[in-house]
């Protein structure tokens, strides 16, 4: 009897822990989605800012070309090509603005606010967020302790294992202890000794178990445990896959971002040199136009890489299961979590 009660308590406690882990997982998902929406809004704002800077640069080039034509040093063909490049760059602005607004709407939904209620600095954000400190990846054991889905699967497995013990207890006789007592008489005589009435039944009563149904319940509990174990193995393998994939993608994007930044710097230098040469008639129009196009593409590609880095950081946050709190915050929250 005591073993059955103990195992039932273990199963219920494991179920409570699994429910808490599911709640933690929901918190991590909401935090990640909110961060992703904010990062998307800021990244779109940054790309919009880069596109506007490229558009302003091209507008100055169109003005310079018109001036050269008025001085008799250019042709109408140069003006047409410069204006075409200007219109092409301007066409990049509406999709970026739409992406930024959609991200802000999603952020408002996740924070429970209307879009108009978002702070002005959030709506005008044009800098993709970055993690300031090193990402605490840790070892595999730390990862498995940190991810809520792994903890949830482990506690579900513990609960299923405990239920085998509950089902096994059905093989033993069902034992119950019984006794009763009461009182008779007037309320005014309630405390008198002669008003107490005792009724003692059998102290112990028991019945033989139905072994066939008990064994069926045991088999059912064992099958549930096997399923929980298979789920736990799958969750662990998926956690390792997601973490390794997120780390690989993030590391390679960091390498790509560094190369794109170097390419952007060189393109900017070439564009400045070409503009100076073109201004003094030392190079032709097509060379200047090609240098400006190369710089615009480099700026846009780098902005896209910065936006991808922000998204990769959010994905890495999800793969690590959250837990990026500082040591002080973690220690302060420990008693409450316990």
C-alpha positions, 0 to 999 in steps of 0.5 A: 500500500505504501509503495503504491502511494509513494510511486503515485506521488512520484508520478504526480510530482513528475507531471507537475515538473513537466508542466512547469517545463512546458511553461518555461518553453512557452516563455522562451518561445515568446521571448524569442518571437518578440526578439525576432520581431524587434530584430526584423524591424530594426534590420529593415530600418537599417536596410532602409537607411542604407538604401536611402543613403545609396539613393541620395548618393545616386541623386548627387551623381544625377545632378553632377551629370546634368551639370556636366551636360550643361557645360558641354562635357557629357551626353543625354545618354549619360543622364538617362543611365544615371536616372535609370539607376536612380529609379532602380534604387528608389524601387528598393524602398517600398518593400523595406518599408513594408517589411519594417511595418509588418515587423512592428505590427508583429511586435505590437501583437506580441507585447499586447499593444496597438501599433500606435502605442509602440515607443517612438525609439522602437518604431525608428530603430535602425540598428540591428541588435547584437549580443554584447557578451560572449554567448554561453554555449557551455557543454552538452550537459549544461545544454540539456539542463537548460532546454525546457523541452528536454526537461519536459521530456525527462520528467514525462519519462520519470512520471511514466516510470513511476506509473509502472510501480503504481500498476505493479502494486495492483498485483498485491492484495488491496489492504484498508484500515478502518475504524469510526467514532462519534457522539450522541446526546444533547449539544449541551452534553457534548463534552460528557464522557457518556456521550461518546460512541465508538464503533470499531470495525475490522482493523484490516480488510483486504481483497485478492487482486485481479491479476489478469487486469493488473498485468494488463495495466503493467504492460500498458504502463511499460509501453507508455514508458517505452514511448516516453523514452523514445520521445526523450531520445528524440528530443535530446537528439533534436536539441543537439542538432538544433544547437550544432546547426545554429552554431555553424550557421552563426559562425559562418555568417560571422565570417561572411559578414567580415568579408562583406564589410571589407568588400564594402570598404574597398568599394567605397574607396573605389567609388570615391576615387572614381568620382574624383577622376570623373569630376576632373574628366580623367575617366568615363561615365560608365566607369563611374556608374559601375563604381557606384553600382558596385558600392550600392550592391556592397552596402545592400548585401552587408546590410542583409548580412547584418540582418541575418546575424541578428536573426541567427542570434535569435535562433541560437537563443532558441537552440540554447533554450534561453538561460542567458541570464547573468550570474546575479540574476540567476542566483536571485531567481534561484529561491523562487524557482526552487 
